[in-house]
Amino acid sequence: MNLKSSDYRNKKLYYRRAQWDGKVKRTLESLIAEAHKSFPTVGERTFIKSTGEVRCASDKVDKGIYLHIAGYKPGESTSTIEVDRGLSESSVYTEIPPTGKDYLDGDIFAYVTGNHVLFCTSGLREGNLRYYLQKIIGRLGHIEIEQSFSLMKVANTDKIAMIQKEGVKEIKLNVSLYEASLVHANKKANEPSGICATVANELKAIFSNDPKLSQISELENLNVGLSLSFDGASARKNTKKADFGENGKLRLLKTAEALIRDCDPDLDEDEFVIITNKQNEIRASEINITSPVKIQKHGKSVSKIGAWENLRAYYNGLKELGSLSK
């Protein structure tokens, strides 16, 4: 079968490392393998969230564990629109799901080997993968791991080296207020994490008593913009003062490091720009280890087999480059 470019979707593959507190000396791969053996049905691998349900729809064991994580809202209808182009107005309808089925909100495809986690999202945020892994481990009885489990971002070491060598002149933040508020709402215990999410949280607090403005809507079309920069002119005027501006430079560097650590792939890839003292620009999309790929379409999602094959190839490539051990 000859496939056209329109038969594929552009996707990004991401790499994380699983980590947790405690004395359990096992890998994530071994924990998931034991859990799936202990809980073989999809019902036992389904967990309820405030936004719906998350389920491991299927898995495969082959030099690691492949996962297909699905998100959906039980019984929720979808919307359809009339196709007749000759009408002066098109009607929009709600359609209930077929008997025995639910409409998919989105899914995530993952490959777990050791403590390495590689994944591709399609309509679901990364947090749903982390949530599933936490819950299935907790169901196995490892509560301490469940409570401290995280997927650690692994930064592009070349970009980190550039920041440390050249220093930071300016940091520009720019993110949709709506997207930042969503990230804040999804954080554990509703505590804001990251600069943009914190700003969104403070703005929500300002308008919390106004019924029209207490909730941030996608339709508002507002961005959170913030610039942190080193005042070179002031520094030149105070050259005789020992260590003048040194703490400011250090604060910029630490802020840049925090942005790199907390960079969220679900936000816009231009969420921030770090400008070094040599005028080199580093964008959010360049920070974490990722890889763009094309995967065959499957409805509104992508082919499970295609996603899994790309994830395995991505892992092999990172291993050859030595990126897994850095």
Summary of the structure (lengths in Angstrom):
residues: 326
radius of gyration: 22.8
end to end distance: 41.2
largest distance: 78.2
contacts: 923
relative contact order: 0.17
helix: 36%
strand: 31%
